[in-house]
Every structure is written in structure tokens, then in C-alpha cells.
Amino acid sequence: MGRPVVPVSYDIFKSGAVPVAGVVRKLALTAAGTVDIPQGASVVGVYVRNKTANAVTGGIKVGTTAGATDVIAALPVAASELAAGFVTDGKPKAASARTLFIDAVTAWNSASIDVAVEYIRLV
């Protein structure tokens, strides 16, 4: 006998609904890249692991368009370190997935980073 199938409601605006958290990753990033956040999700935090002894000059910026800083303006990424940036406006988009653009503020400086973007699905 299998488990009963329970319909999943991601809409936190409905009684009894529980938001679903998730993470999208971009590994071994050495130049500008993107990640896609699911439809109806809001970004909670951006986590970076620098796998090299080279700091990312100026830190990492994250935006909803190429070169933008509307999600994170400058997250410092030191050599061989972990960094966390928390956002106050996660830029949710109800109609479709949201692409986030990740780039160095000044220069990559031969760094190789892993990026994990945490989100909560609202609707």
C-alpha cells in the first residue's frame, strides 16, 4: 500500500500552505554566469565558496539583468573563504522563472567559486 498523494500548494497566502525552500547552484564559476530561480520564488540568500587562493576583486554582484546590482551590490569574496549575502528584496516573479546574473564587481582575478542561491517558493 503506497502513500496517499497530497496535493502540494506553494501559495503561502492560503491557509495551511507551507512555503517550500530550495537551492540552485552554479559550480566552478570563473567568469560571469546565471542561475534560474523558480517561478513564484523569492531569494533569501546567496552563498559563495572560493576554491582558490585568489580573492574576487571588488566582490560579487548579483542582479536581475546583466551587470545589475539590485539583488546584491558587492559581496566580498576573499581567497579560500566562504561568504554569505542576505537580501531584503528577493525579486520574486509570479509569471515565470527569474534569471539572476552573477559577476565580479571589478575582476575575477583567476578565482573559481561555487555559488548557491537559497530561495523560498511563495506561490
N, C-alpha and C positions, 0 to 999 in steps of 0.2 A: 504494500500500500504506500503510495507516494505522498509527498507533502501537498497540502492544498495550495493552489495558486491564488495568491493575494494580489489584487490589482495595486500597482505602485502609483502613488500620487506624489509628484515632486512639488506641487503647488503649496508653498508654506502659508498661503493666505486662506487655506481651507482647514477647517477643524480636524485635528488628528494627524495632519500631514507632518512628516519628519523630513527636514532637508537632507539631501544626500551630498556628502563631501567626496571630493576626488582630487587627483593629482595628474597633471600632464607633465611630461619630461622632454627635455632636449639634451642629449648627451654629447660630450666631446665637442662642444661649440668653440670654434676658433675664429669665427667671424660672425657677422650679423645673421640672425635666424628668426624663426617664428614658431609659435605654438598656437593651437586652436583650443579655445575654451568652449565647452558645450553651450548650446542654446539655453538661455534662461539661467545661466550661472554667473556668480559674482566672484571675482578674485579676492582671496583672503590674504595670501602672502606669496612672496617669491623667494626661493631658497637657492643659493649658489654654492657649489663646491669647486674651488680652484684646484686643479690636479697638477699644477706646475709651480715652480719657484718664481714665476713672473706675475706681478700684480697687473690687473687690468687698469691702465692709466685713466684716471677720472672716474672709474667705477662703471657700473652697468646701468643703462637706461631702458625702460620698458614703456611702450606706448601702443595706442590703438591704430597708429599709422606709422610708416617708416620714418625713423628719426624723431618721433614724438616722445615726450616725457610725461604724458598725462596719467600714467599709472605709477611709475617710479622715475624720479628725475635723475638720481645718481646714487646707486647702492655701492658703497665701497667694497671692492673685491681684492683683498690683499693676497700675497703669494701664499700658496699652500694652505688656504684658510676656508672656513665655512662662513657664509654671510646670509642674513635674513632681512628681508624688507617687507614691512606690513603696510597695506594700503588702506586708505579711508574711503576711496571711491573705486570699487572693483569693476566699474563699467559693465554691468550686466546688459545683455541684449536679448529681448524676448523673441524676436522674429527669426534669428539664425545664430549660428556659431559666431564667436568673436575671435578674430586673429589678433594675437599680441606680437609685437615686433620687439626683439631683444638686440641690443647693440652696445658697444663700448661708447662711453661718453667721449673719450679722446682717442684711445688706441688700444688694440688687443694686446700688444706687447708680447706676442707669441704665447699667450696664456691659452689653456684648454680648460673649459669649465663645463660642469654639469648643471643644468637649471631644472628646478622642479617648481611648478606653479600650482598652488593649492587653491581650490575653489569650493564653493557651496552652491549646489543647484537649487534655485529658488522656485522656478516654475517649469 
